[in-house]
């Protein structure tokens, strides 16, 4: 199974996402979708989508997405939310919930900072923040990820660079 992971599009859909995410079996959008939902529609034309809303998303996106999405994919327990913090500096309330739930993969966005790491203190949970695929924010390069899952385990993570934030 191949998962596409994107976040912080802020209303901008990079046409390159069509090719990057087309091979994916499932696409995860970690919030701050932006706009009227057309980004979710374009992603859904490629593969099924799980999405969470972010702090800048309005009513229309919040009606179509969850604040916290918990689901299974390829045998992995995945928890996705927009504002999650990072290992060692979790957002308010997230650390205790992670210790209680222990997902295999925790996906969040918000920071616009690409970060992938194993969290040993949480049983080797995989922390994933795909950075930002949109043009709004302070990031210099737009990014997303592809995660290969085999036999219920995350096997390979590919960082896809989409170009400069302004380009």
Backbone as a printed PyTorch tensor [residue, N CA C, xyz], in Angstrom:
tensor([[[  0.8470,  -1.1780,   0.0000],
         [  0.0000,   0.0000,   0.0000],
         [  0.8880,   1.2350,   0.0000]],

        [[  0.4660,   2.2400,  -0.7580],
         [  1.2090,   3.4880,  -0.8160],
         [  0.2940,   4.6110,  -0.3240]],

        [[  0.7530,   5.3340,   0.7040],
         [  0.0110,   6.4550,   1.2630],
         [  0.6570,   7.7600,   0.8100]],

        [[ -0.1540,   8.6880,   0.3470],
         [  0.3100,  10.0360,   0.0620],
         [ -0.0400,  10.9070,   1.2490]],

        [[  0.8890,  11.7380,   1.6960],
         [  0.6560,  12.5770,   2.8710],
         [  0.9630,  14.0210,   2.4980]],

        [[ -0.0420,  14.8900,   2.6710],
         [  0.0770,  16.2880,   2.2880],
         [ -0.5600,  17.1400,   3.3860]],

        [[ -0.1340,  18.3730,   3.4960],
         [ -0.7020,  19.2770,   4.4930],
         [ -0.5170,  20.7170,   4.0460]],

        [[ -1.2580,  21.5950,   4.6940],
         [ -1.0760,  23.0370,   4.5610],
         [ -1.0280,  23.5030,   3.1050]],

        [[ -2.0420,  23.0980,   2.3540],
         [ -2.1660,  23.5640,   0.9770],
         [ -2.6870,  25.0070,   0.9290]],

        [[ -3.4250,  25.4090,   1.9330],
         [ -3.9130,  26.7980,   2.0350],
         [ -4.5700,  27.2920,   0.7480]],

        [[ -5.3790,  26.4200,   0.1450],
         [ -6.1210,  26.8130,  -1.0490],
         [ -5.3510,  26.6950,  -2.3520]],

        [[ -4.1010,  26.2520,  -2.3110],
         [ -3.2990,  26.1170,  -3.5340],
         [ -3.0990,  24.6340,  -3.8440]],

        [[ -3.5010,  24.2250,  -5.0280],
         [ -3.2900,  22.8460,  -5.4810],
         [ -2.2090,  22.8530,  -6.5450]],

        [[ -1.0670,  22.3070,  -6.2030],
         [  0.0400,  22.2150,  -7.1490],
         [ -0.3050,  21.1410,  -8.1760]],

        [[ -0.3110,  21.4780,  -9.4710],
         [ -0.6430,  20.4860, -10.4970],
         [  0.2590,  19.2510, -10.4590]],

        [[  1.4680,  19.4050,  -9.9270],
         [  2.3900,  18.2690,  -9.8190],
         [  1.8430,  17.1830,  -8.8900]],

        [[  0.9500,  17.5600,  -7.9720],
         [  0.3590,  16.5730,  -7.0660],
         [ -0.3900,  15.4840,  -7.8260]],

        [[ -0.9260,  15.8010,  -8.9980],
         [ -1.6160,  14.7870,  -9.7890],
         [ -0.6920,  13.6080, -10.0780]],

        [[  0.5230,  13.8860, -10.5290],
         [  1.4790,  12.8140, -10.8370],
         [  2.0590,  12.1880,  -9.5740]],

        [[  2.3580,  13.0200,  -8.5850],
         [  2.9880,  12.5350,  -7.3510],
         [  2.0710,  11.5940,  -6.5850]],

        [[  0.7820,  11.9370,  -6.5290],
         [ -0.1530,  11.1690,  -5.7000],
         [ -0.9670,  10.1350,  -6.4760]],

        [[ -0.8960,  10.1500,  -7.7970],
         [ -1.6540,   9.1920,  -8.6060],
         [ -1.3710,   7.7330,  -8.2520]],

        [[ -0.1270,   7.3490,  -7.9390],
         [  0.1230,   5.9450,  -7.6010],
         [ -0.3620,   5.5370,  -6.2000]],

        [[ -0.8280,   6.4970,  -5.4190],
         [ -1.1880,   6.2190,  -4.0230],
         [ -2.5290,   5.5090,  -3.9050]],

        [[ -2.6080,   4.6220,  -2.9250],
         [ -3.8470,   3.9060,  -2.6280],
         [ -4.7450,   4.7080,  -1.7040]],

        [[ -4.1510,   5.6200,  -0.9330],
         [ -4.8790,   6.4410,   0.0240],
         [ -4.1020,   7.7400,   0.1870]],

        [[ -4.8320,   8.8570,   0.2830],
         [ -4.1960,  10.1610,   0.4780],
         [ -4.6460,  10.7340,   1.8120]],

        [[ -3.6880,  11.2320,   2.5870],
         [ -3.9590,  11.8610,   3.8720],
         [ -3.6820,  13.3510,   3.7400]],

        [[ -4.6480,  14.1840,   4.1400],
         [ -4.4300,  15.6360,   4.1540],
         [ -4.5160,  16.0810,   5.6070]],

        [[ -3.4040,  16.5920,   6.1470],
         [ -3.2950,  16.9150,   7.5730],
         [ -3.6930,  18.3550,   7.8910]],

        [[ -4.6580,  18.9050,   7.1700],
         [ -5.2680,  20.1650,   7.5600],
         [ -4.7260,  21.4180,   6.9180]],

        [[ -5.4510,  22.5190,   7.1670],
         [ -5.2720,  23.7870,   6.4730],
         [ -5.3790,  23.5560,   4.9680]],

        [[ -6.4820,  22.9030,   4.6140],
         [ -6.7920,  22.6310,   3.2160],
         [ -6.9770,  23.9540,   2.4880]],

        [[ -7.8380,  24.7950,   3.0370],
         [ -8.1220,  26.1000,   2.4530],
         [ -9.1220,  26.0240,   1.3250]],

        [[ -9.7960,  27.1130,   1.1110],
         [-10.7080,  27.2190,  -0.0210],
         [-12.0530,  26.5590,   0.1990]],

        [[-12.6370,  26.1700,  -0.9220],
         [-14.0120,  25.6840,  -0.9490],
         [-14.1450,  24.1700,  -0.9640]],

        [[-13.0780,  23.4620,  -0.8190],
         [-13.1320,  21.9990,  -0.8550],
         [-12.6920,  21.4090,  -2.1760]],

        [[-12.4040,  22.2500,  -3.1570],
         [-12.0000,  21.7220,  -4.4620],
         [-10.6860,  20.9380,  -4.3730]],

        [[ -9.8340,  21.2910,  -3.4320],
         [ -8.5870,  20.5290,  -3.2620],
         [ -8.9070,  19.1020,  -2.8310]],

        [[ -9.8290,  18.9520,  -1.8960],
         [-10.2250,  17.5910,  -1.4680],
         [-10.8570,  16.8340,  -2.6320]],

        [[-11.6330,  17.5190,  -3.4590],
         [-12.2400,  16.8720,  -4.6330],
         [-11.1670,  16.4040,  -5.6140]],

        [[-10.1680,  17.2400,  -5.8600],
         [ -9.0950,  16.8520,  -6.7860],
         [ -8.2990,  15.6760,  -6.2450]],

        [[ -8.0350,  15.6820,  -4.9310],
         [ -7.3290,  14.5450,  -4.3380],
         [ -8.1780,  13.2820,  -4.4200]],

        [[ -9.4720,  13.4040,  -4.1580],
         [-10.3760,  12.2490,  -4.1850],
         [-10.5150,  11.6520,  -5.5840]],

        [[-10.2290,  12.4500,  -6.6120],
         [-10.2400,  11.9210,  -7.9740],
         [ -9.0500,  10.9900,  -8.2130]],

        [[ -8.0240,  11.1060,  -7.3620],
         [ -6.8280,  10.2710,  -7.4860],
         [ -6.9180,   9.0060,  -6.6520]],

        [[ -7.4400,   9.1420,  -5.4190],
         [ -7.5150,   8.0110,  -4.4740],
         [ -8.4390,   8.4220,  -3.3260]],

        [[ -8.8950,   7.4570,  -2.5310],
         [ -9.6700,   7.8260,  -1.3400],
         [ -8.8580,   8.7570,  -0.4450]],

        [[ -9.5500,   9.6570,   0.2670],
         [ -8.8920,  10.6850,   1.0760],
         [ -9.4000,  10.6410,   2.5090]],

        [[ -8.4740,  10.7260,   3.4540],
         [ -8.7760,  11.0330,   4.8520],
         [ -8.2320,  12.4310,   5.0830]],

        [[ -9.0670,  13.3330,   5.6230],
         [ -8.6280,  14.7090,   5.8490],
         [ -9.0650,  15.1840,   7.2170]],

        [[ -8.2440,  16.0480,   7.7950],
         [ -8.6050,  16.7530,   9.0230],
         [ -8.6110,  18.2380,   8.7120]],

        [[ -9.3730,  18.9920,   9.4790],
         [ -9.3930,  20.4410,   9.2710],
         [ -8.3160,  21.1000,  10.1200]],

        [[ -7.8800,  22.2380,   9.6380],
         [ -6.8590,  23.0030,  10.3410],
         [ -7.4020,  24.3080,  10.8570]],

        [[ -6.5650,  25.0420,  11.5320],
         [ -6.9810,  26.2790,  12.1950],
         [ -7.4480,  27.3610,  11.2240]],

        [[ -7.0520,  27.3180,   9.9520],
         [ -7.5140,  28.3330,   9.0090],
         [ -8.6960,  27.8600,   8.1690]],

        [[ -9.0980,  26.6090,   8.3270],
         [-10.1900,  26.0820,   7.5140],
         [-11.5400,  26.5790,   8.0010]],

        [[-12.3630,  26.9620,   7.0590],
         [-13.6920,  27.4730,   7.3650],
         [-14.7330,  26.3770,   7.4700]],

        [[-15.9710,  26.8130,   7.5380],
         [-17.1030,  25.9270,   7.7690],
         [-17.1940,  24.8040,   6.7310]],

        [[-16.9700,  25.1280,   5.4610],
         [-17.1440,  24.1230,   4.4200],
         [-16.1670,  22.9590,   4.5950]],

        [[-14.9110,  23.2560,   4.8610],
         [-13.9190,  22.1880,   5.0750],
         [-14.2370,  21.4450,   6.3670]],

        [[-14.6120,  22.1610,   7.4160],
         [-14.9170,  21.5140,   8.7020],
         [-16.1160,  20.5800,   8.6070]],

        [[-17.0020,  20.8140,   7.6630],
         [-18.1280,  19.8960,   7.4530],
         [-17.6900,  18.6290,   6.7330]],

        [[-16.5910,  18.7070,   5.9990],
         [-16.1230,  17.5630,   5.2100],
         [-14.9900,  16.7800,   5.8700]],

        [[-14.3770,  17.3580,   6.8860],
         [-13.2100,  16.7260,   7.5160],
         [-13.4210,  16.6810,   9.0270]],

        [[-12.5630,  15.9300,   9.6920],
         [-12.6280,  15.7860,  11.1420],
         [-11.5230,  16.6160,  11.7910]],

        [[-11.6450,  16.8410,  13.1040],
         [-10.5440,  17.4630,  13.8350],
         [ -9.4470,  16.4270,  14.0900]],

        [[ -9.8590,  15.2460,  14.4670],
         [ -8.9500,  14.1120,  14.6950],
         [ -9.4840,  12.9390,  13.8840]],

        [[ -8.6550,  12.3520,  13.0700],
         [ -9.0440,  11.1590,  12.3140],
         [ -8.2230,   9.9880,  12.8190]],

        [[ -8.9170,   8.9440,  13.2100],
         [ -8.2610,   7.7130,  13.6560],
         [ -8.7870,   6.5910,  12.7780]],

        [[ -7.8690,   5.8860,  12.1350],
         [ -8.2810,   4.8460,  11.1870],
         [ -7.1290,   3.8600,  11.0030]],

        [[ -7.4240,   2.7880,  10.3050],
         [ -6.4130,   1.7880,   9.9730],
         [ -6.1630,   1.8420,   8.4670]],

        [[ -4.9140,   1.6770,   8.0980],
         [ -4.5410,   1.6180,   6.6810],
         [ -3.3510,   0.6740,   6.5520]],

        [[ -3.4830,  -0.3110,   5.7170],
         [ -2.3850,  -1.2610,   5.5140],
         [ -1.9810,  -1.9730,   6.7840]],

        [[ -2.9100,  -2.1060,   7.7280],
         [ -2.6160,  -2.7650,   8.9950],
         [ -2.0460,  -1.8360,  10.0540]],

        [[ -1.8320,  -0.5700,   9.7260],
         [ -1.3040,   0.4060,  10.6900],
         [ -2.4430,   1.1760,  11.3440]],

        [[ -2.2790,   1.4660,  12.6340],
         [ -3.2090,   2.3670,  13.3410],
         [ -2.6700,   3.7820,  13.1450]],

        [[ -3.4670,   4.6150,  12.5040],
         [ -3.0430,   5.9760,  12.1830],
         [ -3.9390,   6.9650,  12.9180]],

        [[ -3.3180,   7.9770,  13.4850],
         [ -4.0370,   9.0970,  14.0820],
         [ -3.5100,  10.3480,  13.3980]],

        [[ -4.4360,  11.1460,  12.8690],
         [ -4.0480,  12.3680,  12.1830],
         [ -4.8380,  13.5430,  12.7650]],

        [[ -4.1350,  14.6360,  13.0240],
         [ -4.7390,  15.8860,  13.4530],
         [ -3.8940,  17.0150,  12.8930]],

        [[ -4.4060,  18.2180,  12.8950],
         [ -3.6250,  19.3090,  12.2970],
         [ -2.5510,  19.8320,  13.2530]],

        [[ -2.9640,  20.2380,  14.4380],
         [ -2.0140,  20.8190,  15.3910],
         [ -1.6380,  19.7550,  16.4200]],

        [[ -0.5030,  19.1220,  16.2060],
         [ -0.0680,  18.0460,  17.0880],
         [  1.2120,  18.3470,  17.8400]],

        [[  1.9270,  19.3640,  17.3980],
         [  3.2350,  19.6280,  18.0020],
         [  4.2770,  18.7360,  17.3760]],

        [[  5.2410,  18.3530,  18.1960],
         [  6.3180,  17.4770,  17.7270],
         [  6.8330,  16.6810,  18.9130]],

        [[  7.5690,  15.6170,  18.6600],
         [  8.0900,  14.8220,  19.7730],
         [  8.8420,  15.6960,  20.7770]],

        [[  8.4760,  15.5400,  22.0430],
         [  9.0800,  16.3130,  23.1150],
         [  8.3990,  17.6480,  23.3590]],

        [[  7.5950,  18.1030,  22.4030],
         [  6.8620,  19.3760,  22.5260],
         [  5.4810,  19.2330,  21.8950]],

        [[  4.7240,  18.2950,  22.4450],
         [  3.3810,  18.0400,  21.9240],
         [  2.4680,  19.2130,  22.2450]],

        [[  1.4760,  19.4390,  21.3960],
         [  0.4480,  20.4420,  21.6730],
         [ -0.3540,  20.0050,  22.8940]],

        [[ -1.0080,  20.9670,  23.5110],
         [ -1.7430,  20.7130,  24.7480],
         [ -2.6800,  19.5100,  24.6090]],

        [[ -2.5220,  18.5550,  25.5120],
         [ -3.3720,  17.3800,  25.5700],
         [ -2.9700,  16.2440,  24.6540]],

        [[ -2.1140,  16.4790,  23.6740],
         [ -1.7500,  15.4440,  22.6980],
         [ -0.8560,  14.3680,  23.3210]],

        [[  0.1470,  14.7680,  24.1020],
         [  1.0740,  13.7950,  24.7050],
         [  0.3640,  12.7210,  25.5110]],

        [[ -0.5190,  13.0850,  26.4650],
         [ -1.2280,  12.0540,  27.2340],
         [ -2.0880,  11.1470,  26.3560]],

        [[ -2.7210,  11.7210,  25.3370],
         [ -3.5510,  10.8920,  24.4580],
         [ -2.6870,   9.9370,  23.6310]],

        [[ -1.5120,  10.3820,  23.1890],
         [ -0.6120,   9.4860,  22.4510],
         [ -0.1240,   8.3510,  23.3340]],

        [[  0.1850,   8.6610,  24.5910],
         [  0.6310,   7.6070,  25.5120],
         [ -0.4750,   6.5910,  25.7720]],

        [[ -1.7110,   7.0530,  25.7930],
         [ -2.8420,   6.1570,  26.0280],
         [ -3.2010,   5.3430,  24.7850]],

        [[ -3.2420,   5.9890,  23.6320],
         [ -3.7020,   5.3260,  22.4070],
         [ -2.6070,   4.5760,  21.6570]],

        [[ -1.3980,   5.0740,  21.6980],
         [ -0.2520,   4.4590,  21.0220],
         [ -0.5190,   4.0810,  19.5610]],

        [[ -0.7840,   5.0670,  18.6930],
         [ -0.9330,   4.7270,  17.2730],
         [  0.4170,   4.2800,  16.7050]],

        [[  0.3690,   3.6050,  15.5940],
         [  1.6130,   3.2340,  14.9070],
         [  2.2070,   4.4470,  14.1920]],

        [[  1.3080,   5.3010,  13.6890],
         [  1.7260,   6.4960,  12.9410],
         [  0.8980,   7.6810,  13.4310]],

        [[  1.5630,   8.7830,  13.7360],
         [  0.8970,  10.0280,  14.1120],
         [  1.2440,  11.0590,  13.0560]],

        [[  0.2180,  11.6050,  12.4020],
         [  0.4040,  12.5590,  11.3140],
         [ -0.1740,  13.9050,  11.7350]],

        [[  0.5910,  14.9600,  11.5440],
         [  0.0730,  16.3010,  11.7880],
         [  0.7200,  17.2660,  10.8030]],

        [[  0.2030,  18.4870,  10.7910],
         [  0.7390,  19.5320,   9.9260],
         [  1.0100,  20.7650,  10.7630]],

        [[  0.5310,  21.9000,  10.3120],
         [  0.5090,  23.1780,  11.0030],
         [  1.8510,  23.9120,  11.0140]],

        [[  2.9330,  23.2570,  11.3300],
         [  4.2160,  23.9500,  11.5040],
         [  4.8680,  24.3310,  10.1740]],

        [[  4.4680,  23.6810,   9.0890],
         [  5.0910,  23.8510,   7.7690],
         [  6.5300,  23.3310,   7.7720]],

        [[  6.8830,  22.5460,   8.7740],
         [  8.2410,  22.0160,   8.8960],
         [  8.2100,  20.5090,   8.6590]],

        [[  8.8590,  20.0760,   7.5970],
         [  8.9640,  18.6580,   7.2730],
         [  9.7210,  17.9460,   8.3870]],

        [[  9.1060,  16.8920,   8.9320],
         [  9.7740,  16.1390,   9.9980],
         [  9.1960,  14.7290,  10.0360]],

        [[ 10.0770,  13.7450,  10.0260],
         [  9.6980,  12.3380,  10.1390],
         [ 10.6810,  11.6990,  11.1050]],

        [[ 10.1390,  11.0740,  12.1460],
         [ 11.0440,  10.4040,  13.0920],
         [ 10.3130,   9.3360,  13.8870]],

        [[ 11.0730,   8.3760,  14.3590],
         [ 10.5570,   7.3540,  15.2670],
         [ 10.6180,   7.9240,  16.6750]],

        [[  9.5570,   7.6950,  17.4430],
         [  9.4910,   8.1810,  18.8180],
         [  9.6120,   6.9680,  19.7300]],

        [[ 10.8140,   6.7090,  20.1790],
         [ 11.0780,   5.5230,  21.0020],
         [ 10.2550,   5.5260,  22.2900]],

        [[ 10.0750,   6.7000,  22.8840],
         [  9.3190,   6.7980,  24.1380],
         [  7.8580,   6.3960,  23.9620]],

        [[  7.3960,   6.3290,  22.7150],
         [  6.0160,   5.9080,  22.4400],
         [  6.0090,   4.6080,  21.6440]],

        [[  6.9180,   3.7220,  21.9930],
         [  6.9460,   2.3950,  21.3900],
         [  7.3940,   2.3640,  19.9410]],

        [[  8.1350,   3.3730,  19.5250],
         [  8.6060,   3.4100,  18.1460],
         [  7.5890,   3.9900,  17.1710]],

        [[  6.5980,   4.6960,  17.7080],
         [  5.6000,   5.3370,  16.8610],
         [  6.3020,   6.2110,  15.8070]],

        [[  5.7710,   6.2070,  14.5950],
         [  6.3160,   7.0320,  13.5310],
         [  5.6060,   8.3830,  13.5530]],

        [[  6.3590,   9.4560,  13.7680],
         [  5.8410,  10.8210,  13.7330],
         [  6.0580,  11.3570,  12.3300]],

        [[  4.9820,  11.9120,  11.7340],
         [  5.0550,  12.3950,  10.3550],
         [  4.4320,  13.7870,  10.2490]],

        [[  5.2170,  14.7390,   9.7970],
         [  4.7100,  16.0450,   9.3900],
         [  5.2580,  16.2690,   7.9840]],

        [[  4.3720,  16.3190,   6.9770],
         [  4.8440,  16.4060,   5.5930],
         [  5.3300,  17.7770,   5.1550]],

        [[  5.3680,  18.7400,   6.0780],
         [  5.7070,  20.1050,   5.6880],
         [  4.4890,  20.7600,   5.0720]],

        [[  4.6780,  21.6670,   4.1560],
         [  3.5710,  22.3900,   3.5360],
         [  3.6420,  22.2740,   2.0200]],

        [[  2.4930,  21.9950,   1.4100],
         [  2.4280,  21.9030,  -0.0500],
         [  1.9190,  23.2010,  -0.6720]],

        [[  1.4810,  24.1270,   0.1520],
         [  0.9370,  25.3870,  -0.3480],
         [  1.9700,  26.5010,  -0.4020]],

        [[  1.5120,  27.6640,  -0.8230],
         [  2.4020,  28.8110,  -0.9900],
         [  2.3770,  29.7760,   0.1870]],

        [[  1.4200,  29.6450,   1.0940],
         [  1.3580,  30.5450,   2.2470],
         [  2.2380,  30.0210,   3.3660]],

        [[  2.9390,  30.9130,   4.0520],
         [  3.7630,  30.5190,   5.1930],
         [  5.2090,  30.9420,   5.0080]],

        [[  6.0170,  30.5190,   5.9360],
         [  7.4250,  30.9270,   5.9420],
         [  8.3500,  29.8720,   5.3660]],

        [[  7.8370,  28.6720,   5.0670],
         [  8.6830,  27.6030,   4.5290],
         [  9.2900,  28.0500,   3.1990]],

        [[ 10.4420,  27.5130,   2.8850],
         [ 11.1310,  27.8750,   1.6380],
         [ 10.7750,  26.9210,   0.5060]],

        [[ 10.5510,  25.6450,   0.8470],
         [ 10.2710,  24.6350,  -0.1680],
         [  8.9740,  23.9160,   0.1690]],

        [[  8.1530,  23.6830,  -0.8490],
         [  6.9010,  22.9570,  -0.6800],
         [  7.1790,  21.4600,  -0.7730]],

        [[  6.5860,  20.6840,   0.1310],
         [  6.8630,  19.2540,   0.1920],
         [  5.5920,  18.4480,   0.4780]],

        [[  5.6630,  17.1770,   0.1540],
         [  4.6950,  16.1800,   0.5910],
         [  5.4580,  14.8590,   0.7030]],

        [[  4.7670,  13.8150,   1.1430],
         [  5.4360,  12.5300,   1.3830],
         [  4.6670,  11.3790,   0.7440]],

        [[  5.3830,  10.3050,   0.4820],
         [  4.7610,   9.0270,   0.1250],
         [  5.3350,   7.9860,   1.0820]],

        [[  4.4440,   7.2300,   1.6830],
         [  4.8260,   6.2040,   2.6610],
         [  4.3860,   4.8420,   2.1570]],

        [[  5.3630,   3.9510,   1.9780],
         [  5.0530,   2.5790,   1.5680],
         [  4.8200,   1.7410,   2.8150]],

        [[  3.6920,   1.0280,   2.8260],
         [  3.3210,   0.1540,   3.9350],
         [  3.2580,  -1.2720,   3.4180]],

        [[  3.9530,  -2.1760,   4.1190],
         [  3.9380,  -3.5960,   3.7570],
         [  3.8010,  -4.4290,   5.0140]],

        [[  2.9390,  -5.4120,   4.9520],
         [  2.7500,  -6.3430,   6.0650],
         [  2.5230,  -5.6250,   7.3900]],

        [[  1.7250,  -4.5610,   7.3660],
         [  1.3800,  -3.8440,   8.5880],
         [  2.5050,  -3.0050,   9.1650]],

        [[  3.5080,  -2.6780,   8.3510],
         [  4.6380,  -1.8800,   8.8420],
         [  4.9900,  -0.7980,   7.8260]],

        [[  5.3900,   0.3680,   8.3510],
         [  5.8790,   1.4510,   7.5110],
         [  7.2730,   1.0640,   7.0430]],

        [[  7.4570,   0.9360,   5.7400],
         [  8.7230,   0.4270,   5.2050],
         [  9.6180,   1.4920,   4.6060]],

        [[  9.0300,   2.4490,   3.9200],
         [  9.8560,   3.4210,   3.2000],
         [  9.1010,   4.7470,   3.1000]],

        [[  9.7960,   5.8340,   3.4030],
         [  9.2130,   7.1720,   3.3190],
         [  9.9740,   7.9460,   2.2560]],

        [[  9.2420,   8.5160,   1.3270],
         [  9.8460,   9.3230,   0.2690],
         [  9.4010,  10.7710,   0.4150]],

        [[ 10.3440,  11.6820,   0.4650],
         [ 10.0510,  13.1020,   0.4830],
         [  9.9650,  13.5670,  -0.9670]],

        [[  8.8590,  14.2320,  -1.2910],
         [  8.6830,  14.7690,  -2.6360],
         [  8.7660,  16.2830,  -2.5440]],

        [[  9.7350,  16.8530,  -3.2330],
         [  9.9070,  18.3060,  -3.2540],
         [  9.1200,  18.8790,  -4.4230]],

        [[  8.2640,  19.8490,  -4.0960],
         [  7.3630,  20.4340,  -5.0940],
         [  7.8440,  21.7850,  -5.6170]],

        [[  8.9850,  22.2270,  -5.1430],
         [  9.5210,  23.4890,  -5.6060],
         [  9.4540,  24.5780,  -4.5470]],

        [[  9.9350,  25.7310,  -4.8880],
         [  9.9890,  26.8550,  -3.9640],
         [  8.5780,  27.3230,  -3.6160]],

        [[  8.4470,  27.8500,  -2.4290],
         [  7.1440,  28.3290,  -1.9470],
         [  6.5570,  29.3680,  -2.9000]],

        [[  7.3890,  30.1910,  -3.4610],
         [  6.9040,  31.2520,  -4.3200],
         [  6.7560,  30.8320,  -5.7570]],

        [[  7.2460,  29.6380,  -6.1080],
         [  7.2240,  29.2060,  -7.5050],
         [  6.1070,  28.2770,  -7.8460]]])
